[in-house]
Structure formats: C-alpha cells, structure tokens
C-alpha cells in the first residue's frame, strides 16, 4: 500500500525520479534537494531522513496504519506542490 501511494506521487511530480525499496524500507529518489521535505515532515509529526542529499528514506514502525500512510502522503503532496511552485517562480 505504501509503495503504491509513493508511486502515485511519482506520477504526479516530475522531481521524483524513482520509488525504491522493499517492505516498509522505502525511498524516493529526487532530482532536487530533499532537506526541505525532511523538515516539513518533522513539523507535521513524521520522521523521515534524506540520504545522499536527494533520497528521502522512510522507515516507519511496523504498526503504521493506512491512515498514517495517507496522512504522510498528504503532507508530502503539499510539500512537493510548494517546492514546484518555488522552482517555477
């Protein structure tokens, strides 16, 4: 379910190059810097990290629910929309 949701984000935002991982260890490879997304997620109660400056890494607890995944993807959608708006302006 989580991989499907991240794949849907990839289809929406050109800055996402690849969705990778297995199980609950997943990542989004970006063509832009990822620090802003880590900060935004943390402000909204989600802990993610960024490796190599451009790969968002997700390592959620085994107890993560679909509602949690949906909420995280909503936060990411807003963050990507804001990042794309900054690139355009």
LOGU-719521 format. One record per atom (N, C-alpha, C, CB): residue number from 1; y, x, z. Coordinates in pm, 1 decimal. Each point is the difference from the previous one (the first is absolute). Glycine has a CB too. Layout:
# residues N
+-----+----------+----------+----------+
!   n !       yy !       xx !       zz !
+-----+----------+----------+----------+
! NUM !        Y !        X !        Z !
...
+-----+----------+----------+----------+
//
This chain:
# residues 89
+-----+----------+----------+----------+
!   n !       yy !       xx !       zz !
+-----+----------+----------+----------+
!   1 !   -119.5 !     82.4 !      0.0 !
!   1 !    119.5 !    -82.4 !      0.0 !
!   1 !    126.4 !     87.2 !      0.0 !
!   1 !   -126.9 !   -181.1 !    121.3 !
!   2 !    126.3 !    282.5 !    -36.0 !
!   2 !    116.4 !     89.0 !     10.0 !
!   2 !     22.2 !     72.8 !   -132.9 !
!   2 !    -41.3 !     29.9 !    248.1 !
!   3 !    -65.0 !     21.1 !   -307.2 !
!   3 !     10.5 !     70.5 !   -129.1 !
!   3 !     54.6 !    -94.3 !   -107.2 !
!   3 !   -193.0 !    150.8 !     63.7 !
!   4 !    149.3 !   -274.5 !    -64.5 !
!   4 !     50.4 !    -98.1 !    -97.4 !
!   4 !    149.3 !    -23.0 !     17.2 !
!   4 !   -224.4 !   -110.2 !     -3.2 !
!   5 !    268.2 !     99.0 !    127.1 !
!   5 !    142.6 !    -23.4 !     26.4 !
!   5 !     84.1 !    120.0 !    -43.7 !
!   5 !    -61.1 !   -148.9 !    193.4 !
!   6 !     13.3 !    270.1 !   -166.6 !
!   6 !     73.5 !    118.8 !    -42.5 !
!   6 !     -0.9 !     13.1 !   -152.3 !
!   6 !    -59.0 !    112.8 !    216.7 !
!   7 !    -51.1 !   -149.9 !   -279.0 !
!   7 !     -7.6 !      3.2 !   -146.9 !
!   7 !     98.9 !    -97.7 !    -61.7 !
!   7 !   -241.5 !     65.0 !     14.1 !
!   8 !    260.7 !   -179.9 !     50.2 !
!   8 !     98.9 !    -96.8 !    -48.6 !
!   8 !    140.7 !     59.4 !      8.9 !
!   8 !   -148.9 !   -191.6 !     72.4 !
!   9 !    176.5 !    269.0 !     32.7 !
!   9 !    130.1 !     66.9 !     10.3 !
!   9 !     17.1 !     99.1 !   -114.5 !
!   9 !     -3.0 !    -27.0 !    250.7 !
!  10 !   -103.7 !     99.1 !   -284.2 !
!  10 !      6.7 !     96.8 !   -109.3 !
!  10 !     35.9 !    -67.9 !   -131.2 !
!  10 !   -168.9 !    141.8 !    117.2 !
!  11 !    116.9 !   -261.0 !   -139.4 !
!  11 !     29.8 !    -73.7 !   -122.5 !
!  11 !    145.2 !    -46.3 !     -4.3 !
!  11 !   -237.9 !    -73.5 !     -8.7 !
!  12 !    299.0 !     59.9 !    124.5 !
!  12 !    137.3 !    -49.6 !      9.2 !
!  12 !    104.3 !    111.0 !     -6.2 !
!  12 !    -86.9 !   -188.6 !    133.7 !
!  13 !     55.9 !    304.4 !    -76.0 !
!  13 !     99.8 !    105.8 !     13.7 !
!  13 !    -42.5 !    125.4 !    -75.7 !
!  13 !     65.3 !    -92.6 !    223.6 !
!  14 !     16.6 !    133.2 !   -319.8 !
!  14 !    -30.5 !    115.1 !    -85.3 !
!  14 !     -2.3 !    131.4 !     76.5 !
!  14 !    102.8 !   -122.4 !   -188.1 !
!  15 !    -42.1 !    127.0 !    305.2 !
!  15 !      2.5 !    124.8 !     76.9 !
!  15 !   -134.0 !     29.8 !     67.8 !
!  15 !    243.8 !    -36.1 !     37.2 !
!  16 !   -335.8 !    -59.8 !    -39.8 !
!  16 !   -133.3 !     22.8 !     55.7 !
!  16 !    -89.9 !     46.2 !   -113.3 !
!  16 !     32.7 !   -175.4 !    182.3 !
!  17 !    -79.7 !    298.6 !   -171.9 !
!  17 !    -82.5 !     57.9 !   -105.2 !
!  17 !   -147.5 !    -32.3 !     15.3 !
!  17 !    165.7 !    180.6 !    -18.0 !
!  18 !   -213.2 !   -186.5 !    142.8 !
!  18 !   -142.9 !    -15.1 !     21.8 !
!  18 !    -27.6 !    -57.4 !    138.0 !
!  18 !    -43.6 !    191.2 !   -155.0 !
!  19 !    -59.2 !   -274.5 !    162.8 !
!  19 !    -53.8 !    -45.3 !    127.7 !
!  19 !   -131.4 !     74.1 !     17.0 !
!  19 !    112.3 !   -232.3 !    -11.7 !
!  20 !   -130.9 !    297.5 !    126.2 !
!  20 !   -122.5 !     77.0 !     20.0 !
!  20 !    -55.6 !    -20.1 !    139.3 !
!  20 !     80.8 !    167.6 !   -164.0 !
!  21 !   -207.0 !   -134.4 !    179.3 !
!  21 !    -62.9 !     -4.6 !    130.7 !
!  21 !   -128.1 !    -80.0 !      1.6 !
!  21 !    222.6 !     23.7 !     97.5 !
!  22 !   -279.4 !    -31.0 !     21.3 !
!  22 !   -123.2 !    -75.7 !     25.8 !
!  22 !      9.7 !    -66.4 !    135.1 !
!  22 !   -134.6 !    157.7 !   -141.7 !
!  23 !     71.3 !   -273.1 !    150.2 !
!  23 !      1.7 !    -70.2 !    127.9 !
!  23 !    142.7 !    -28.3 !     41.4 !
!  23 !   -214.8 !    109.6 !     67.0 !
!  24 !    247.1 !    -73.1 !     55.5 !
!  24 !    135.9 !    -21.8 !     50.0 !
!  24 !     87.5 !    124.7 !     -8.3 !
!  24 !    -93.0 !   -172.5 !    151.0 !
!  25 !     40.4 !    283.6 !   -200.7 !
!  25 !     81.8 !    119.7 !    -21.8 !
!  25 !     50.3 !     -5.8 !   -143.3 !
!  25 !   -131.7 !    138.8 !    170.7 !
!  26 !    256.2 !   -187.6 !   -186.3 !
!  26 !     56.3 !    -25.3 !   -132.5 !
!  26 !    132.2 !     71.9 !    -17.2 !
!  26 !   -113.6 !   -221.6 !     -5.7 !
!  27 !    152.1 !    242.4 !   -119.2 !
!  27 !    126.2 !     65.6 !    -28.0 !
!  27 !     65.2 !    -53.2 !   -125.8 !
!  27 !    -85.5 !    201.3 !    113.8 !
!  28 !    216.5 !   -189.3 !   -117.7 !
!  28 !     78.8 !    -31.3 !   -118.7 !
!  28 !     68.0 !    128.5 !    -45.0 !
!  28 !     37.1 !   -242.1 !     73.3 !
!  29 !    -72.3 !    289.7 !   -192.2 !
!  29 !     67.3 !    117.1 !    -56.7 !
!  29 !    125.1 !    -49.9 !    -72.4 !
!  29 !   -220.4 !    130.5 !    -25.7 !
!  30 !    334.9 !    -71.9 !     60.3 !
!  30 !    128.8 !    -44.2 !    -53.5 !
!  30 !     60.2 !    106.8 !    -90.2 !
!  30 !     36.8 !   -140.7 !    204.3 !
!  31 !     56.9 !     99.2 !   -288.0 !
!  31 !     76.9 !     98.1 !    -76.8 !
!  31 !    140.4 !     17.3 !     58.6 !
!  31 !   -131.3 !    -60.2 !   -206.4 !
!  32 !    149.7 !     11.1 !    328.7 !
!  32 !    123.2 !     17.4 !     76.4 !
!  32 !    -38.3 !     45.2 !    141.0 !
!  32 !    123.1 !   -178.1 !   -137.5 !
!  33 !    -26.0 !    226.3 !    212.2 !
!  33 !    -26.2 !     43.4 !    137.4 !
!  33 !    -42.4 !   -117.8 !     87.4 !
!  33 !    166.9 !    185.6 !    -27.9 !
!  34 !   -255.6 !   -160.1 !    124.1 !
!  34 !    -56.1 !   -107.5 !     80.9 !
!  34 !     53.8 !    -13.6 !    140.9 !
!  34 !   -196.7 !     31.5 !   -133.0 !
!  35 !    280.6 !     61.6 !    178.5 !
!  35 !     47.0 !     -3.2 !    138.9 !
!  35 !     67.8 !   -132.3 !     36.0 !
!  35 !     28.6 !    247.0 !    -11.4 !
!  36 !     50.3 !   -299.6 !    -78.9 !
!  36 !     70.9 !   -125.8 !     26.5 !
!  36 !    -98.5 !   -113.0 !     33.1 !
!  36 !    185.3 !     73.8 !   -154.8 !
!  37 !   -298.7 !    -76.5 !     86.5 !
!  37 !    -99.1 !   -105.8 !     21.4 !
!  37 !    -65.4 !     13.7 !    137.1 !
!  37 !    -41.8 !    -10.2 !   -247.2 !
!  38 !     18.2 !    133.1 !    290.2 !
!  38 !    -55.4 !     24.0 !    133.2 !
!  38 !     96.6 !    -51.7 !    105.4 !
!  38 !   -125.4 !    202.5 !    -83.5 !
!  39 !    253.2 !   -170.4 !     67.9 !
!  39 !    102.3 !    -44.7 !     95.5 !
!  39 !     11.4 !   -151.7 !      2.3 !
!  39 !    124.4 !    213.2 !    -36.9 !
!  40 !   -122.6 !   -274.6 !    -79.9 !
!  40 !     12.0 !   -145.3 !     -8.5 !
!  40 !   -118.7 !    -68.8 !     65.9 !
!  40 !    130.6 !     24.7 !   -211.6 !
!  41 !   -250.0 !     24.7 !    183.1 !
!  41 !   -119.5 !    -60.1 !     59.9 !
!  41 !      1.4 !     15.1 !    151.9 !
!  41 !   -128.4 !     48.7 !   -210.1 !
!  42 !    167.2 !     68.7 !    258.7 !
!  42 !      5.7 !     22.6 !    144.3 !
!  42 !     98.0 !    -97.2 !     65.7 !
!  42 !    -57.3 !    242.6 !    -35.3 !
!  43 !    171.5 !   -264.4 !    -27.4 !
!  43 !     99.3 !    -93.3 !     53.9 !
!  43 !    -55.3 !   -141.9 !      8.8 !
!  43 !    181.5 !    143.3 !    -95.1 !
!  44 !   -277.9 !   -175.2 !      9.8 !
!  44 !    -59.7 !   -133.7 !     -2.3 !
!  44 !   -132.8 !     -6.7 !     77.1 !
!  44 !    110.5 !    -36.9 !   -221.3 !
!  45 !   -144.8 !    145.7 !    290.5 !
!  45 !   -117.8 !     -1.3 !     86.7 !
!  45 !   -127.9 !     52.6 !    -62.9 !
!  45 !    104.1 !   -189.4 !    109.1 !
!  46 !    -94.8 !    255.3 !   -224.2 !
!  46 !   -118.2 !     55.5 !    -66.0 !
!  46 !      9.3 !    151.3 !     -3.7 !
!  46 !    -24.5 !   -207.8 !   -139.1 !
!  47 !    -81.9 !    274.9 !    178.6 !
!  47 !     -4.6 !    145.4 !     -4.3 !
!  47 !    -77.2 !     44.2 !   -123.2 !
!  47 !     13.0 !     13.1 !    251.7 !
!  48 !     57.3 !     52.3 !   -342.2 !
!  48 !    -62.1 !     61.7 !   -116.1 !
!  48 !     54.2 !    142.0 !     -7.0 !
!  48 !    -25.2 !   -222.9 !   -126.1 !
!  49 !    -32.0 !    305.3 !     41.0 !
!  49 !     59.1 !    132.0 !    -17.4 !
!  49 !      7.6 !     33.5 !   -147.2 !
!  49 !    -87.9 !     73.3 !    222.7 !
!  50 !    154.5 !     36.4 !   -250.2 !
!  50 !     20.3 !     43.7 !   -136.9 !
!  50 !    -49.3 !    143.7 !    -10.9 !
!  50 !    199.4 !   -155.9 !    -31.5 !
!  51 !   -291.7 !    179.5 !    -60.4 !
!  51 !    -50.9 !    134.5 !    -21.2 !
!  51 !     54.2 !     52.4 !   -131.9 !
!  51 !   -209.4 !    -50.2 !    133.0 !
!  52 !    226.3 !    178.6 !   -140.6 !
!  52 !     50.9 !     66.4 !   -120.6 !
!  52 !    133.0 !    -57.8 !    -47.1 !
!  52 !   -234.9 !     47.3 !    -64.6 !
!  53 !    305.1 !   -116.8 !    152.5 !
!  53 !    131.4 !    -53.6 !    -32.2 !
!  53 !      0.1 !   -126.3 !    -83.7 !
!  53 !     77.0 !    228.2 !     13.8 !
!  54 !   -190.9 !   -258.9 !    -78.7 !
!  54 !     -1.7 !   -113.6 !    -92.4 !
!  54 !   -126.3 !    -85.1 !      5.9 !
!  54 !    143.8 !    134.7 !   -144.4 !
!  55 !   -224.5 !   -118.2 !    246.6 !
!  55 !   -120.9 !    -82.4 !     12.3 !
!  55 !      5.6 !    -73.2 !    133.6 !
!  55 !   -136.2 !    160.5 !   -144.6 !
!  56 !    151.9 !   -291.6 !    138.1 !
!  56 !     -1.0 !    -80.6 !    121.4 !
!  56 !   -145.0 !    -18.2 !     42.1 !
!  56 !    216.1 !   -120.1 !    -63.8 !
!  57 !   -246.1 !    153.5 !    188.3 !
!  57 !   -138.0 !     -8.7 !     48.8 !
!  57 !     -8.5 !   -107.3 !    107.3 !
!  57 !    -40.2 !    244.3 !    -51.9 !
!  58 !    -59.5 !   -329.0 !     37.2 !
!  58 !    -23.9 !   -110.6 !     91.9 !
!  58 !   -133.6 !     22.7 !     69.8 !
!  58 !    135.1 !   -159.7 !   -144.5 !
!  59 !   -132.8 !    161.0 !    276.5 !
!  59 !   -121.0 !     14.1 !     79.6 !
!  59 !      6.9 !   -105.1 !    111.9 !
!  59 !    -21.3 !    252.0 !    -53.7 !
!  60 !      1.2 !   -378.9 !     18.0 !
!  60 !     14.3 !   -106.3 !     99.8 !
!  60 !   -120.3 !     -4.0 !     94.4 !
!  60 !    137.2 !   -132.1 !   -163.6 !
!  61 !   -120.4 !     66.8 !    277.4 !
!  61 !   -113.5 !    -15.9 !     91.6 !
!  61 !   -105.6 !    -91.5 !    -63.8 !
!  61 !    152.9 !     33.4 !    201.0 !
!  62 !   -275.9 !    -19.9 !   -156.2 !
!  62 !   -107.4 !    -83.7 !    -53.1 !
!  62 !     22.9 !   -148.1 !     28.0 !
!  62 !   -155.8 !    191.1 !     30.6 !
!  63 !    242.1 !   -221.3 !     64.9 !
!  63 !     26.8 !   -139.1 !     36.7 !
!  63 !    111.4 !    -63.5 !    -82.7 !
!  63 !    -75.6 !     55.7 !    228.6 !
!  64 !    123.0 !     13.0 !   -333.2 !
!  64 !    109.2 !    -55.3 !    -80.5 !
!  64 !    -44.6 !   -131.8 !    -62.3 !
!  64 !     88.9 !    232.1 !    -48.1 !
!  65 !      1.3 !   -327.5 !     46.8 !
!  65 !    -30.9 !   -132.5 !    -55.5 !
!  65 !     63.6 !    -15.6 !   -137.8 !
!  65 !    -14.2 !    -96.5 !    232.8 !
!  66 !    -29.1 !     -4.9 !   -304.4 !
!  66 !     62.5 !    -30.5 !   -128.4 !
!  66 !    148.6 !    -31.5 !     18.7 !
!  66 !   -220.2 !    -86.7 !    -86.6 !
!  67 !    253.1 !     19.3 !    195.7 !
!  67 !    140.8 !    -30.4 !     27.4 !
!  67 !     81.4 !    128.2 !     17.8 !
!  67 !    -68.9 !   -216.3 !    107.8 !
!  68 !     10.3 !    316.0 !    -39.1 !
!  68 !     68.1 !    128.1 !     17.3 !
!  68 !     21.3 !     68.3 !   -135.0 !
!  68 !   -101.9 !     23.3 !    229.1 !
!  69 !     -0.8 !    -25.9 !   -314.1 !
!  69 !      9.6 !     60.3 !   -132.7 !
!  69 !    105.7 !    -71.7 !    -82.4 !
!  69 !   -242.0 !     67.6 !     10.4 !
!  70 !    242.3 !   -199.2 !     -3.8 !
!  70 !    100.3 !    -77.4 !    -74.0 !
!  70 !    140.6 !     34.9 !     46.0 !
!  70 !   -165.3 !   -185.2 !    -29.0 !
!  71 !    182.9 !    196.4 !    161.2 !
!  71 !    132.7 !     31.5 !     53.9 !
!  71 !     42.8 !    140.9 !    -40.6 !
!  71 !    -42.3 !   -154.4 !    194.2 !
!  72 !    -49.3 !    250.5 !   -188.4 !
!  72 !     30.8 !    136.2 !    -43.2 !
!  72 !     40.2 !      1.6 !   -147.2 !
!  72 !   -160.8 !     91.3 !    170.6 !
!  73 !     89.3 !   -165.1 !   -253.1 !
!  73 !     31.8 !     -2.5 !   -143.2 !
!  73 !    134.4 !    -67.3 !    -26.4 !
!  73 !   -244.9 !     -4.9 !    -51.2 !
!  74 !    283.0 !    -90.8 !    134.5 !
!  74 !    132.7 !    -60.4 !    -11.4 !
!  74 !    107.6 !    103.8 !     32.9 !
!  74 !    -95.0 !   -226.8 !     61.0 !
!  75 !     72.0 !    304.6 !     44.1 !
!  75 !     94.5 !    105.7 !     38.1 !
!  75 !     10.3 !    102.4 !   -113.3 !
!  75 !    -54.8 !    -33.0 !    246.2 !
!  76 !    -60.1 !     73.4 !   -301.1 !
!  76 !      0.5 !     96.6 !   -109.8 !
!  76 !     69.3 !    -55.8 !   -123.4 !
!  76 !   -211.7 !     96.8 !     88.5 !
!  77 !    189.7 !   -224.1 !   -119.1 !
!  77 !     65.3 !    -62.0 !   -115.7 !
!  77 !    151.2 !      8.9 !     13.9 !
!  77 !   -194.8 !   -156.1 !    -29.2 !
!  78 !    245.5 !    120.0 !    145.1 !
!  78 !    143.9 !      6.5 !     23.4 !
!  78 !     50.0 !    143.8 !    -10.3 !
!  78 !    -15.3 !   -202.3 !    147.9 !
!  79 !    -60.2 !    295.9 !    -91.5 !
!  79 !     40.7 !    141.0 !     -5.2 !
!  79 !      1.8 !     51.4 !   -143.6 !
!  79 !    -96.1 !     35.0 !    229.0 !
!  80 !     -3.4 !    -72.2 !   -309.2 !
!  80 !     -2.4 !     43.6 !   -139.5 !
!  80 !    112.2 !    -66.0 !    -80.0 !
!  80 !   -248.3 !     34.0 !     16.5 !
!  81 !    276.0 !   -160.6 !     10.4 !
!  81 !    110.8 !    -66.8 !    -68.8 !
!  81 !    131.6 !     71.2 !     31.4 !
!  81 !   -123.4 !   -220.5 !      9.8 !
!  82 !    143.8 !    255.2 !    115.9 !
!  82 !    122.5 !     70.2 !     38.7 !
!  82 !      7.4 !    137.8 !    -62.9 !
!  82 !      1.2 !   -125.7 !    214.2 !
!  83 !   -112.7 !    196.6 !   -217.4 !
!  83 !     -2.1 !    134.4 !    -61.1 !
!  83 !     29.6 !     -8.0 !   -148.6 !
!  83 !   -166.0 !     76.3 !    171.1 !
!  84 !    112.0 !   -174.2 !   -239.9 !
!  84 !     23.7 !    -14.3 !   -143.7 !
!  84 !    145.4 !    -39.8 !    -26.3 !
!  84 !   -241.8 !    -64.9 !    -34.4 !
!  85 !    299.8 !    -15.7 !    122.3 !
!  85 !    140.3 !    -38.0 !    -16.1 !
!  85 !     90.4 !    121.6 !     15.2 !
!  85 !    -51.6 !   -230.0 !     86.8 !
!  86 !     16.3 !    322.0 !      4.0 !
!  86 !     78.9 !    122.1 !     18.6 !
!  86 !     -9.9 !     90.2 !   -121.2 !
!  86 !    -36.0 !    -15.0 !    245.9 !
!  87 !    -80.8 !     21.6 !   -306.5 !
!  87 !    -20.0 !     84.4 !   -118.6 !
!  87 !     84.0 !    -51.7 !   -116.8 !
!  87 !   -234.1 !     55.9 !     77.3 !
!  88 !    240.9 !   -187.6 !    -91.3 !
!  88 !     73.6 !    -61.7 !   -109.5 !
!  88 !    150.2 !     19.2 !     17.9 !
!  88 !   -183.8 !   -168.3 !    -27.5 !
!  89 !    231.2 !    160.2 !    152.5 !
!  89 !    146.1 !     10.5 !     22.5 !
!  89 !     48.8 !    140.5 !     11.4 !
!  89 !     -9.8 !   -213.7 !    111.8 !
+-----+----------+----------+----------+
//
